[in-house]
Amino acid sequence: MYKSLNSLNERIIRCVKCKRLVNFRESVALKKTKRFIKDNYWGKPVIGFGDPNAKIIIVGLAPAAHGGNRTGRVFTGDKSADFLFKCLYQAKLSNQPYSIHSNDGLILKNVYMTPALKCVPPEDKPKAEELKKCFIYLSEEISYLENAKIILALGKIAFESCVKLFNLKPSLYQFIHGAEYSINKKLKILACYHPSPRNVNTGRINEAQMVEVLNIVRKC
């Protein structure tokens, strides 16, 4: 176990455990996309962000290719971030309704967010062994967040990753939007659809539903 959250984060940023992910994150950072051609891409693992004394942990899937992998901050600079931070702001969990780049003045209120997988996977589809290798990072990260009361898992993969992480029985912890479960005496987990453009555009989740979920965790 690392001595502090900062030392853990330093190790995460240097991680090269998964060759497929290393190659992909670096190739995306090198090739870029036309919209961000002038940007200097981060192209490394993306660590957690927010208040280490927070009661709320938000776990996403992984950095977006031209979001977190570009900006170096989770849920920053992509469509999912645009939607999520409008909702976080409405729920009074952030100081502003946007997350554009790492120096935009964003402050999370009683929230710490992190990806289950620290590197962007090809087609947003991580392999089981890649998630497993990242479990040690997520596990230690959560162990440092001693005031945490609830985990908000965004998407099925993030939810199932948390279930595996805590050695819970999958049959008793099913991914159902809005479902809340106890992990132990101290910690709960709440399942929520991921705020991806696909889910938003198809109406699977909207701002009102997302804000409702965020208000639940805020009052935990």
C-alpha positions, -999 to +999 in steps of 0.1 A: +000+000+000+012+035-008+019+060+019-006+085+007-031+093-020-006+115-037+020+088-039-006+064-052-015+089-079+021+093-089+024+056-094-008+054-114+004+081-138+035+060-145+016+028-150+024+007-181+008-026-170-014-030-201+004-029-234-028-025-254-040+005-234-006+021-234-003+018-271-039+032-276-037+061-252-004+072-267-015+068-303-047+089-297-025+116-280-002+116-311-028+115-338-053+138-320-085+148-336-091+178-359-111+197-332-083+196-307-053+195-331-035+223-313-040+208-279-012+190-260-028+157-251-022+141-217-019+106-231-013+089-197-034+072-170-060+096-155-062+098-117-091+107-094-101+143-088-120+161-061-122+163-023-103+135-006-125+141+025-156+136+004-186+115+014-195+108-022-173+088-046-183+089-083-168+060-103-170+061-141-158+036-166-126+052-181-112+084-196-127+095-229-102+094-258-105+132-265-118+140-230-098+128-200-070+113-222-066+148-237-071+170-206-056+148-180-087+151-157-116+126-154-149+137-169-134+168-185-137+181-221-162+158-236-200+154-240-204+132-210-187+158-189-209+186-203-240+167-193-227+155-159-215+188-147-247+206-156-263+181-132-237+183-105-240+220-105-278+218-102-274+194-073-249+218-056-220+194-059-198+216-080-190+253-081-196+256-119-218+238-146-189+228-168-156+209-169-135+220-198-099+217-189-077+210-159-072+247-151-108+259-154-113+266-117-136+236-111-142+226-075-162+195-065-182+198-033-180+167-010-173+146-041-143+126-053-145+111-088-124+085-105-124+061-134-125+023-127-100+020-156-074+046-156-066+045-193-088+050-223-096+016-239-102+011-277-139+015-286-146+022-249-144-016-243-119-027-216-109-063-213-115-081-180-078-085-173-073-048-178-100-039-153-085-065-129-051-049-131-066-016-122-085-029-092-055-025-070-055+012-078-092+017-073-091-003-041-063+017-025-079+050-037-111+042-019-092+031+012-077+066+014-112+082+012-120+075+048-151+097+050-168+081+021-204+071+027-216+062-008-203+052-042-222+064-073-213+039-101-219+054-135-227+026-159-229-012-157-191-018-161-182+007-133-209-009-111-198-045-117-162-034-112-171-021-077-190-053-070-160-074-079-137-051-060-155-056-027-160-094-034-197-091-034-221-116-049-232-104-083-266-121-079-273-098-050-260-067-066-276-062-100-272-031-121-306-014-120-307+024-124-314+040-091-309+008-071-290+013-038-272-014-019-251-017+012-215-028+007-207-029+044-217-010+076-200+021+064-204+022+026-233+020+001-234+019-037-259+034-060-263+023-096-268+049-123-269+050-161-237+064-176-241+100-188-228+090-223-241+108-254-258+076-265-277+073-232-286+109-232-296+111-269-318+080-267-335+093-236-323+065-213-313+092-189-321+129-188-310+159-167-339+156-143-332+119-136-295+125-132-301+154-108-325+132-088-298+106-084-272+132-074-296+147-048-300+112-033-263+107-028-259+143-016-283+136+012-267+103+022 
